[in-house]
Amino acid sequence: MTLPFAVELIAVPKAVPEVRRMVEGDELRLCVSELLTNVIRHVGEGTPVTVRVSATREGRTRLAVTDPDPRVWPVLREAVDGAESGRGLAIVEAVALRWGVEQGPYGKTVWCELSGTGRRDAGTGSPERPSRGRSFGG
């Protein structure tokens, strides 16, 4: 995969494994799966989405998933034992160095950053909590 990478798609369940095959690294694949699945589940199947992967100045890998609904915000929840859902953002938080949300007038971008190898750096502490900034576009 050459960076920057971007793909526009319709968020449907079959798109998740297709996009996973387009990106490299287990943690990046995991995060793209969770963020796309959140769009399907909470914004709606058939939503137009843009997935971007880029490198930051700090050498991190940044994944950004943009959808057109600025009102439906991701919520980090604690999954109940035995529940089949509710772990997506907890998984992203566990593997990402930080993550957040950028809202624009016509949509939002949920993003996360991974270390260059796709693993959390030792000693980085907790990921940044979702920001409610007004920038848009990842």
Phi and psi in radians as a Rosetta constraint file:
Dihedral C 1 N 2 CA 2 C 2 CIRCULARHARMONIC -1.692 0.35
Dihedral N 2 CA 2 C 2 N 3 CIRCULARHARMONIC 2.319 0.35
Dihedral C 2 N 3 CA 3 C 3 CIRCULARHARMONIC -1.709 0.35
Dihedral N 3 CA 3 C 3 N 4 CIRCULARHARMONIC 2.555 0.35
Dihedral C 3 N 4 CA 4 C 4 CIRCULARHARMONIC -1.290 0.35
Dihedral N 4 CA 4 C 4 N 5 CIRCULARHARMONIC 2.665 0.35
Dihedral C 4 N 5 CA 5 C 5 CIRCULARHARMONIC -2.127 0.35
Dihedral N 5 CA 5 C 5 N 6 CIRCULARHARMONIC 2.394 0.35
Dihedral C 5 N 6 CA 6 C 6 CIRCULARHARMONIC -2.570 0.35
Dihedral N 6 CA 6 C 6 N 7 CIRCULARHARMONIC 2.491 0.35
Dihedral C 6 N 7 CA 7 C 7 CIRCULARHARMONIC -2.511 0.35
Dihedral N 7 CA 7 C 7 N 8 CIRCULARHARMONIC 2.349 0.35
Dihedral C 7 N 8 CA 8 C 8 CIRCULARHARMONIC -1.761 0.35
Dihedral N 8 CA 8 C 8 N 9 CIRCULARHARMONIC 2.391 0.35
Dihedral C 8 N 9 CA 9 C 9 CIRCULARHARMONIC -2.679 0.35
Dihedral N 9 CA 9 C 9 N 10 CIRCULARHARMONIC 3.004 0.35
Dihedral C 9 N 10 CA 10 C 10 CIRCULARHARMONIC -1.746 0.35
Dihedral N 10 CA 10 C 10 N 11 CIRCULARHARMONIC 2.233 0.35
Dihedral C 10 N 11 CA 11 C 11 CIRCULARHARMONIC -1.317 0.35
Dihedral N 11 CA 11 C 11 N 12 CIRCULARHARMONIC 1.732 0.35
Dihedral C 11 N 12 CA 12 C 12 CIRCULARHARMONIC -2.333 0.35
Dihedral N 12 CA 12 C 12 N 13 CIRCULARHARMONIC 2.717 0.35
Dihedral C 12 N 13 CA 13 C 13 CIRCULARHARMONIC -0.925 0.35
Dihedral N 13 CA 13 C 13 N 14 CIRCULARHARMONIC -0.663 0.35
Dihedral C 13 N 14 CA 14 C 14 CIRCULARHARMONIC -1.210 0.35
Dihedral N 14 CA 14 C 14 N 15 CIRCULARHARMONIC -0.295 0.35
Dihedral C 14 N 15 CA 15 C 15 CIRCULARHARMONIC -1.258 0.35
Dihedral N 15 CA 15 C 15 N 16 CIRCULARHARMONIC -0.480 0.35
Dihedral C 15 N 16 CA 16 C 16 CIRCULARHARMONIC -1.052 0.35
Dihedral N 16 CA 16 C 16 N 17 CIRCULARHARMONIC -0.947 0.35
Dihedral C 16 N 17 CA 17 C 17 CIRCULARHARMONIC -1.173 0.35
Dihedral N 17 CA 17 C 17 N 18 CIRCULARHARMONIC -0.491 0.35
Dihedral C 17 N 18 CA 18 C 18 CIRCULARHARMONIC -1.122 0.35
Dihedral N 18 CA 18 C 18 N 19 CIRCULARHARMONIC -0.779 0.35
Dihedral C 18 N 19 CA 19 C 19 CIRCULARHARMONIC -1.233 0.35
Dihedral N 19 CA 19 C 19 N 20 CIRCULARHARMONIC -0.639 0.35
Dihedral C 19 N 20 CA 20 C 20 CIRCULARHARMONIC -0.975 0.35
Dihedral N 20 CA 20 C 20 N 21 CIRCULARHARMONIC -0.686 0.35
Dihedral C 20 N 21 CA 21 C 21 CIRCULARHARMONIC -1.231 0.35
Dihedral N 21 CA 21 C 21 N 22 CIRCULARHARMONIC -0.370 0.35
Dihedral C 21 N 22 CA 22 C 22 CIRCULARHARMONIC -1.415 0.35
Dihedral N 22 CA 22 C 22 N 23 CIRCULARHARMONIC -0.371 0.35
Dihedral C 22 N 23 CA 23 C 23 CIRCULARHARMONIC -1.886 0.35
Dihedral N 23 CA 23 C 23 N 24 CIRCULARHARMONIC 2.859 0.35
Dihedral C 23 N 24 CA 24 C 24 CIRCULARHARMONIC -2.041 0.35
Dihedral N 24 CA 24 C 24 N 25 CIRCULARHARMONIC 2.471 0.35
Dihedral C 24 N 25 CA 25 C 25 CIRCULARHARMONIC 1.816 0.35
Dihedral N 25 CA 25 C 25 N 26 CIRCULARHARMONIC 2.296 0.35
Dihedral C 25 N 26 CA 26 C 26 CIRCULARHARMONIC -1.052 0.35
Dihedral N 26 CA 26 C 26 N 27 CIRCULARHARMONIC -0.787 0.35
Dihedral C 26 N 27 CA 27 C 27 CIRCULARHARMONIC -1.171 0.35
Dihedral N 27 CA 27 C 27 N 28 CIRCULARHARMONIC -0.670 0.35
Dihedral C 27 N 28 CA 28 C 28 CIRCULARHARMONIC -1.140 0.35
Dihedral N 28 CA 28 C 28 N 29 CIRCULARHARMONIC -0.742 0.35
Dihedral C 28 N 29 CA 29 C 29 CIRCULARHARMONIC -1.069 0.35
Dihedral N 29 CA 29 C 29 N 30 CIRCULARHARMONIC -0.735 0.35
Dihedral C 29 N 30 CA 30 C 30 CIRCULARHARMONIC -1.091 0.35
Dihedral N 30 CA 30 C 30 N 31 CIRCULARHARMONIC -0.815 0.35
Dihedral C 30 N 31 CA 31 C 31 CIRCULARHARMONIC -1.149 0.35
Dihedral N 31 CA 31 C 31 N 32 CIRCULARHARMONIC -0.723 0.35
Dihedral C 31 N 32 CA 32 C 32 CIRCULARHARMONIC -1.124 0.35
Dihedral N 32 CA 32 C 32 N 33 CIRCULARHARMONIC -0.656 0.35
Dihedral C 32 N 33 CA 33 C 33 CIRCULARHARMONIC -1.080 0.35
Dihedral N 33 CA 33 C 33 N 34 CIRCULARHARMONIC -0.812 0.35
Dihedral C 33 N 34 CA 34 C 34 CIRCULARHARMONIC -1.171 0.35
Dihedral N 34 CA 34 C 34 N 35 CIRCULARHARMONIC -0.756 0.35
Dihedral C 34 N 35 CA 35 C 35 CIRCULARHARMONIC -1.215 0.35
Dihedral N 35 CA 35 C 35 N 36 CIRCULARHARMONIC -0.676 0.35
Dihedral C 35 N 36 CA 36 C 36 CIRCULARHARMONIC -1.167 0.35
Dihedral N 36 CA 36 C 36 N 37 CIRCULARHARMONIC -0.718 0.35
Dihedral C 36 N 37 CA 37 C 37 CIRCULARHARMONIC -1.096 0.35
Dihedral N 37 CA 37 C 37 N 38 CIRCULARHARMONIC -0.644 0.35
Dihedral C 37 N 38 CA 38 C 38 CIRCULARHARMONIC -1.073 0.35
Dihedral N 38 CA 38 C 38 N 39 CIRCULARHARMONIC -0.702 0.35
Dihedral C 38 N 39 CA 39 C 39 CIRCULARHARMONIC -1.096 0.35
Dihedral N 39 CA 39 C 39 N 40 CIRCULARHARMONIC -0.832 0.35
Dihedral C 39 N 40 CA 40 C 40 CIRCULARHARMONIC -1.027 0.35
Dihedral N 40 CA 40 C 40 N 41 CIRCULARHARMONIC -0.811 0.35
Dihedral C 40 N 41 CA 41 C 41 CIRCULARHARMONIC -1.309 0.35
Dihedral N 41 CA 41 C 41 N 42 CIRCULARHARMONIC -0.689 0.35
Dihedral C 41 N 42 CA 42 C 42 CIRCULARHARMONIC -1.849 0.35
Dihedral N 42 CA 42 C 42 N 43 CIRCULARHARMONIC -0.451 0.35
Dihedral C 42 N 43 CA 43 C 43 CIRCULARHARMONIC -1.702 0.35
Dihedral N 43 CA 43 C 43 N 44 CIRCULARHARMONIC -0.733 0.35
Dihedral C 43 N 44 CA 44 C 44 CIRCULARHARMONIC 2.366 0.35
Dihedral N 44 CA 44 C 44 N 45 CIRCULARHARMONIC 2.469 0.35
Dihedral C 44 N 45 CA 45 C 45 CIRCULARHARMONIC -1.079 0.35
Dihedral N 45 CA 45 C 45 N 46 CIRCULARHARMONIC 2.422 0.35
Dihedral C 45 N 46 CA 46 C 46 CIRCULARHARMONIC 1.625 0.35
Dihedral N 46 CA 46 C 46 N 47 CIRCULARHARMONIC 0.067 0.35
Dihedral C 46 N 47 CA 47 C 47 CIRCULARHARMONIC -1.281 0.35
Dihedral N 47 CA 47 C 47 N 48 CIRCULARHARMONIC 2.315 0.35
Dihedral C 47 N 48 CA 48 C 48 CIRCULARHARMONIC -1.227 0.35
Dihedral N 48 CA 48 C 48 N 49 CIRCULARHARMONIC 2.374 0.35
Dihedral C 48 N 49 CA 49 C 49 CIRCULARHARMONIC -2.394 0.35
Dihedral N 49 CA 49 C 49 N 50 CIRCULARHARMONIC 2.580 0.35
Dihedral C 49 N 50 CA 50 C 50 CIRCULARHARMONIC -2.066 0.35
Dihedral N 50 CA 50 C 50 N 51 CIRCULARHARMONIC 2.251 0.35
Dihedral C 50 N 51 CA 51 C 51 CIRCULARHARMONIC -1.910 0.35
Dihedral N 51 CA 51 C 51 N 52 CIRCULARHARMONIC 2.202 0.35
Dihedral C 51 N 52 CA 52 C 52 CIRCULARHARMONIC -2.183 0.35
Dihedral N 52 CA 52 C 52 N 53 CIRCULARHARMONIC 2.442 0.35
Dihedral C 52 N 53 CA 53 C 53 CIRCULARHARMONIC -2.232 0.35
Dihedral N 53 CA 53 C 53 N 54 CIRCULARHARMONIC 2.245 0.35
Dihedral C 53 N 54 CA 54 C 54 CIRCULARHARMONIC -2.524 0.35
Dihedral N 54 CA 54 C 54 N 55 CIRCULARHARMONIC 2.974 0.35
Dihedral C 54 N 55 CA 55 C 55 CIRCULARHARMONIC -1.779 0.35
Dihedral N 55 CA 55 C 55 N 56 CIRCULARHARMONIC 2.431 0.35
Dihedral C 55 N 56 CA 56 C 56 CIRCULARHARMONIC -1.581 0.35
Dihedral N 56 CA 56 C 56 N 57 CIRCULARHARMONIC 2.950 0.35
Dihedral C 56 N 57 CA 57 C 57 CIRCULARHARMONIC -1.102 0.35
Dihedral N 57 CA 57 C 57 N 58 CIRCULARHARMONIC -0.443 0.35
Dihedral C 57 N 58 CA 58 C 58 CIRCULARHARMONIC -1.466 0.35
Dihedral N 58 CA 58 C 58 N 59 CIRCULARHARMONIC 0.028 0.35
Dihedral C 58 N 59 CA 59 C 59 CIRCULARHARMONIC 1.506 0.35
Dihedral N 59 CA 59 C 59 N 60 CIRCULARHARMONIC 0.219 0.35
Dihedral C 59 N 60 CA 60 C 60 CIRCULARHARMONIC -1.534 0.35
Dihedral N 60 CA 60 C 60 N 61 CIRCULARHARMONIC 2.877 0.35
Dihedral C 60 N 61 CA 61 C 61 CIRCULARHARMONIC -1.779 0.35
Dihedral N 61 CA 61 C 61 N 62 CIRCULARHARMONIC 2.208 0.35
Dihedral C 61 N 62 CA 62 C 62 CIRCULARHARMONIC -1.952 0.35
Dihedral N 62 CA 62 C 62 N 63 CIRCULARHARMONIC 2.176 0.35
Dihedral C 62 N 63 CA 63 C 63 CIRCULARHARMONIC -1.856 0.35
Dihedral N 63 CA 63 C 63 N 64 CIRCULARHARMONIC 2.290 0.35
Dihedral C 63 N 64 CA 64 C 64 CIRCULARHARMONIC -2.326 0.35
Dihedral N 64 CA 64 C 64 N 65 CIRCULARHARMONIC 2.246 0.35
Dihedral C 64 N 65 CA 65 C 65 CIRCULARHARMONIC -2.067 0.35
Dihedral N 65 CA 65 C 65 N 66 CIRCULARHARMONIC 2.027 0.35
Dihedral C 65 N 66 CA 66 C 66 CIRCULARHARMONIC -1.887 0.35
Dihedral N 66 CA 66 C 66 N 67 CIRCULARHARMONIC 2.314 0.35
Dihedral C 66 N 67 CA 67 C 67 CIRCULARHARMONIC -2.298 0.35
Dihedral N 67 CA 67 C 67 N 68 CIRCULARHARMONIC 2.879 0.35
Dihedral C 67 N 68 CA 68 C 68 CIRCULARHARMONIC -1.495 0.35
Dihedral N 68 CA 68 C 68 N 69 CIRCULARHARMONIC 0.133 0.35
Dihedral C 68 N 69 CA 69 C 69 CIRCULARHARMONIC -1.919 0.35
Dihedral N 69 CA 69 C 69 N 70 CIRCULARHARMONIC 1.775 0.35
Dihedral C 69 N 70 CA 70 C 70 CIRCULARHARMONIC -1.297 0.35
Dihedral N 70 CA 70 C 70 N 71 CIRCULARHARMONIC -0.153 0.35
Dihedral C 70 N 71 CA 71 C 71 CIRCULARHARMONIC -1.590 0.35
Dihedral N 71 CA 71 C 71 N 72 CIRCULARHARMONIC -0.465 0.35
Dihedral C 71 N 72 CA 72 C 72 CIRCULARHARMONIC -1.594 0.35
Dihedral N 72 CA 72 C 72 N 73 CIRCULARHARMONIC 1.780 0.35
Dihedral C 72 N 73 CA 73 C 73 CIRCULARHARMONIC -1.682 0.35
Dihedral N 73 CA 73 C 73 N 74 CIRCULARHARMONIC 2.500 0.35
Dihedral C 73 N 74 CA 74 C 74 CIRCULARHARMONIC -1.206 0.35
Dihedral N 74 CA 74 C 74 N 75 CIRCULARHARMONIC 2.507 0.35
Dihedral C 74 N 75 CA 75 C 75 CIRCULARHARMONIC -2.200 0.35
Dihedral N 75 CA 75 C 75 N 76 CIRCULARHARMONIC 2.178 0.35
Dihedral C 75 N 76 CA 76 C 76 CIRCULARHARMONIC -1.351 0.35
Dihedral N 76 CA 76 C 76 N 77 CIRCULARHARMONIC 2.061 0.35
Dihedral C 76 N 77 CA 77 C 77 CIRCULARHARMONIC -2.094 0.35
Dihedral N 77 CA 77 C 77 N 78 CIRCULARHARMONIC 2.801 0.35
Dihedral C 77 N 78 CA 78 C 78 CIRCULARHARMONIC -1.691 0.35
Dihedral N 78 CA 78 C 78 N 79 CIRCULARHARMONIC 2.059 0.35
Dihedral C 78 N 79 CA 79 C 79 CIRCULARHARMONIC -1.224 0.35
Dihedral N 79 CA 79 C 79 N 80 CIRCULARHARMONIC 2.456 0.35
Dihedral C 79 N 80 CA 80 C 80 CIRCULARHARMONIC -1.387 0.35
Dihedral N 80 CA 80 C 80 N 81 CIRCULARHARMONIC 2.471 0.35
Dihedral C 80 N 81 CA 81 C 81 CIRCULARHARMONIC -0.900 0.35
Dihedral N 81 CA 81 C 81 N 82 CIRCULARHARMONIC 2.316 0.35
Dihedral C 81 N 82 CA 82 C 82 CIRCULARHARMONIC 1.485 0.35
Dihedral N 82 CA 82 C 82 N 83 CIRCULARHARMONIC -0.162 0.35
Dihedral C 82 N 83 CA 83 C 83 CIRCULARHARMONIC -1.226 0.35
Dihedral N 83 CA 83 C 83 N 84 CIRCULARHARMONIC 2.498 0.35
Dihedral C 83 N 84 CA 84 C 84 CIRCULARHARMONIC -1.551 0.35
Dihedral N 84 CA 84 C 84 N 85 CIRCULARHARMONIC -0.111 0.35
Dihedral C 84 N 85 CA 85 C 85 CIRCULARHARMONIC -2.498 0.35
Dihedral N 85 CA 85 C 85 N 86 CIRCULARHARMONIC 3.094 0.35
Dihedral C 85 N 86 CA 86 C 86 CIRCULARHARMONIC 1.725 0.35
Dihedral N 86 CA 86 C 86 N 87 CIRCULARHARMONIC 0.128 0.35
Dihedral C 86 N 87 CA 87 C 87 CIRCULARHARMONIC -1.903 0.35
Dihedral N 87 CA 87 C 87 N 88 CIRCULARHARMONIC -0.081 0.35
Dihedral C 87 N 88 CA 88 C 88 CIRCULARHARMONIC -0.941 0.35
Dihedral N 88 CA 88 C 88 N 89 CIRCULARHARMONIC -0.971 0.35
Dihedral C 88 N 89 CA 89 C 89 CIRCULARHARMONIC -1.253 0.35
Dihedral N 89 CA 89 C 89 N 90 CIRCULARHARMONIC -0.489 0.35
Dihedral C 89 N 90 CA 90 C 90 CIRCULARHARMONIC -1.124 0.35
Dihedral N 90 CA 90 C 90 N 91 CIRCULARHARMONIC -0.646 0.35
Dihedral C 90 N 91 CA 91 C 91 CIRCULARHARMONIC -1.173 0.35
Dihedral N 91 CA 91 C 91 N 92 CIRCULARHARMONIC -0.788 0.35
Dihedral C 91 N 92 CA 92 C 92 CIRCULARHARMONIC -1.041 0.35
Dihedral N 92 CA 92 C 92 N 93 CIRCULARHARMONIC -0.788 0.35
Dihedral C 92 N 93 CA 93 C 93 CIRCULARHARMONIC -1.080 0.35
Dihedral N 93 CA 93 C 93 N 94 CIRCULARHARMONIC -0.604 0.35
Dihedral C 93 N 94 CA 94 C 94 CIRCULARHARMONIC -1.228 0.35
Dihedral N 94 CA 94 C 94 N 95 CIRCULARHARMONIC -0.604 0.35
Dihedral C 94 N 95 CA 95 C 95 CIRCULARHARMONIC -1.764 0.35
Dihedral N 95 CA 95 C 95 N 96 CIRCULARHARMONIC -0.353 0.35
Dihedral C 95 N 96 CA 96 C 96 CIRCULARHARMONIC -1.535 0.35
Dihedral N 96 CA 96 C 96 N 97 CIRCULARHARMONIC 2.652 0.35
Dihedral C 96 N 97 CA 97 C 97 CIRCULARHARMONIC -1.223 0.35
Dihedral N 97 CA 97 C 97 N 98 CIRCULARHARMONIC -0.658 0.35
Dihedral C 97 N 98 CA 98 C 98 CIRCULARHARMONIC -2.839 0.35
Dihedral N 98 CA 98 C 98 N 99 CIRCULARHARMONIC 2.831 0.35
Dihedral C 98 N 99 CA 99 C 99 CIRCULARHARMONIC -2.660 0.35
Dihedral N 99 CA 99 C 99 N 100 CIRCULARHARMONIC 2.868 0.35
Dihedral C 99 N 100 CA 100 C 100 CIRCULARHARMONIC -3.003 0.35
Dihedral N 100 CA 100 C 100 N 101 CIRCULARHARMONIC -3.019 0.35
Dihedral C 100 N 101 CA 101 C 101 CIRCULARHARMONIC -2.347 0.35
Dihedral N 101 CA 101 C 101 N 102 CIRCULARHARMONIC 2.356 0.35
Dihedral C 101 N 102 CA 102 C 102 CIRCULARHARMONIC -2.056 0.35
Dihedral N 102 CA 102 C 102 N 103 CIRCULARHARMONIC 2.211 0.35
Dihedral C 102 N 103 CA 103 C 103 CIRCULARHARMONIC -1.846 0.35
Dihedral N 103 CA 103 C 103 N 104 CIRCULARHARMONIC 2.438 0.35
Dihedral C 103 N 104 CA 104 C 104 CIRCULARHARMONIC -2.201 0.35
Dihedral N 104 CA 104 C 104 N 105 CIRCULARHARMONIC 3.083 0.35
Dihedral C 104 N 105 CA 105 C 105 CIRCULARHARMONIC -1.181 0.35
Dihedral N 105 CA 105 C 105 N 106 CIRCULARHARMONIC -0.412 0.35
Dihedral C 105 N 106 CA 106 C 106 CIRCULARHARMONIC -2.130 0.35
Dihedral N 106 CA 106 C 106 N 107 CIRCULARHARMONIC 0.338 0.35
Dihedral C 106 N 107 CA 107 C 107 CIRCULARHARMONIC 2.840 0.35
Dihedral N 107 CA 107 C 107 N 108 CIRCULARHARMONIC -2.976 0.35
Dihedral C 107 N 108 CA 108 C 108 CIRCULARHARMONIC -2.531 0.35
Dihedral N 108 CA 108 C 108 N 109 CIRCULARHARMONIC 2.792 0.35
Dihedral C 108 N 109 CA 109 C 109 CIRCULARHARMONIC -2.187 0.35
Dihedral N 109 CA 109 C 109 N 110 CIRCULARHARMONIC 2.162 0.35
Dihedral C 109 N 110 CA 110 C 110 CIRCULARHARMONIC -1.744 0.35
Dihedral N 110 CA 110 C 110 N 111 CIRCULARHARMONIC 2.215 0.35
Dihedral C 110 N 111 CA 111 C 111 CIRCULARHARMONIC -2.286 0.35
Dihedral N 111 CA 111 C 111 N 112 CIRCULARHARMONIC 2.795 0.35
Dihedral C 111 N 112 CA 112 C 112 CIRCULARHARMONIC -2.583 0.35
Dihedral N 112 CA 112 C 112 N 113 CIRCULARHARMONIC 2.741 0.35
Dihedral C 112 N 113 CA 113 C 113 CIRCULARHARMONIC -2.144 0.35
Dihedral N 113 CA 113 C 113 N 114 CIRCULARHARMONIC 2.364 0.35
Dihedral C 113 N 114 CA 114 C 114 CIRCULARHARMONIC -2.044 0.35
Dihedral N 114 CA 114 C 114 N 115 CIRCULARHARMONIC 2.709 0.35
Dihedral C 114 N 115 CA 115 C 115 CIRCULARHARMONIC -1.126 0.35
Dihedral N 115 CA 115 C 115 N 116 CIRCULARHARMONIC 2.909 0.35
Dihedral C 115 N 116 CA 116 C 116 CIRCULARHARMONIC -0.952 0.35
Dihedral N 116 CA 116 C 116 N 117 CIRCULARHARMONIC -0.507 0.35
Dihedral C 116 N 117 CA 117 C 117 CIRCULARHARMONIC -1.594 0.35
Dihedral N 117 CA 117 C 117 N 118 CIRCULARHARMONIC -0.051 0.35
Dihedral C 117 N 118 CA 118 C 118 CIRCULARHARMONIC 1.465 0.35
Dihedral N 118 CA 118 C 118 N 119 CIRCULARHARMONIC 0.228 0.35
Dihedral C 118 N 119 CA 119 C 119 CIRCULARHARMONIC -2.144 0.35
Dihedral N 119 CA 119 C 119 N 120 CIRCULARHARMONIC 2.625 0.35
Dihedral C 119 N 120 CA 120 C 120 CIRCULARHARMONIC -1.085 0.35
Dihedral N 120 CA 120 C 120 N 121 CIRCULARHARMONIC 2.305 0.35
Dihedral C 120 N 121 CA 121 C 121 CIRCULARHARMONIC -1.226 0.35
Dihedral N 121 CA 121 C 121 N 122 CIRCULARHARMONIC 2.492 0.35
Dihedral C 121 N 122 CA 122 C 122 CIRCULARHARMONIC -1.117 0.35
Dihedral N 122 CA 122 C 122 N 123 CIRCULARHARMONIC 2.368 0.35
Dihedral C 122 N 123 CA 123 C 123 CIRCULARHARMONIC 1.386 0.35
Dihedral N 123 CA 123 C 123 N 124 CIRCULARHARMONIC 0.242 0.35
Dihedral C 123 N 124 CA 124 C 124 CIRCULARHARMONIC -1.454 0.35
Dihedral N 124 CA 124 C 124 N 125 CIRCULARHARMONIC -0.273 0.35
Dihedral C 124 N 125 CA 125 C 125 CIRCULARHARMONIC 1.368 0.35
Dihedral N 125 CA 125 C 125 N 126 CIRCULARHARMONIC -2.780 0.35
Dihedral C 125 N 126 CA 126 C 126 CIRCULARHARMONIC -1.348 0.35
Dihedral N 126 CA 126 C 126 N 127 CIRCULARHARMONIC 2.578 0.35
Dihedral C 126 N 127 CA 127 C 127 CIRCULARHARMONIC -1.132 0.35
Dihedral N 127 CA 127 C 127 N 128 CIRCULARHARMONIC 2.727 0.35
Dihedral C 127 N 128 CA 128 C 128 CIRCULARHARMONIC -1.112 0.35
Dihedral N 128 CA 128 C 128 N 129 CIRCULARHARMONIC 2.357 0.35
Dihedral C 128 N 129 CA 129 C 129 CIRCULARHARMONIC -1.214 0.35
Dihedral N 129 CA 129 C 129 N 130 CIRCULARHARMONIC 2.746 0.35
Dihedral C 129 N 130 CA 130 C 130 CIRCULARHARMONIC -0.951 0.35
Dihedral N 130 CA 130 C 130 N 131 CIRCULARHARMONIC 2.218 0.35
Dihedral C 130 N 131 CA 131 C 131 CIRCULARHARMONIC -1.531 0.35
Dihedral N 131 CA 131 C 131 N 132 CIRCULARHARMONIC 2.648 0.35
Dihedral C 131 N 132 CA 132 C 132 CIRCULARHARMONIC -1.929 0.35
Dihedral N 132 CA 132 C 132 N 133 CIRCULARHARMONIC 0.691 0.35
Dihedral C 132 N 133 CA 133 C 133 CIRCULARHARMONIC -1.160 0.35
Dihedral N 133 CA 133 C 133 N 134 CIRCULARHARMONIC 2.893 0.35
Dihedral C 133 N 134 CA 134 C 134 CIRCULARHARMONIC -1.797 0.35
Dihedral N 134 CA 134 C 134 N 135 CIRCULARHARMONIC 0.031 0.35
Dihedral C 134 N 135 CA 135 C 135 CIRCULARHARMONIC -1.283 0.35
Dihedral N 135 CA 135 C 135 N 136 CIRCULARHARMONIC 2.792 0.35
Dihedral C 135 N 136 CA 136 C 136 CIRCULARHARMONIC -2.522 0.35
Dihedral N 136 CA 136 C 136 N 137 CIRCULARHARMONIC 2.467 0.35
Dihedral C 136 N 137 CA 137 C 137 CIRCULARHARMONIC 2.080 0.35
Dihedral N 137 CA 137 C 137 N 138 CIRCULARHARMONIC -0.095 0.35
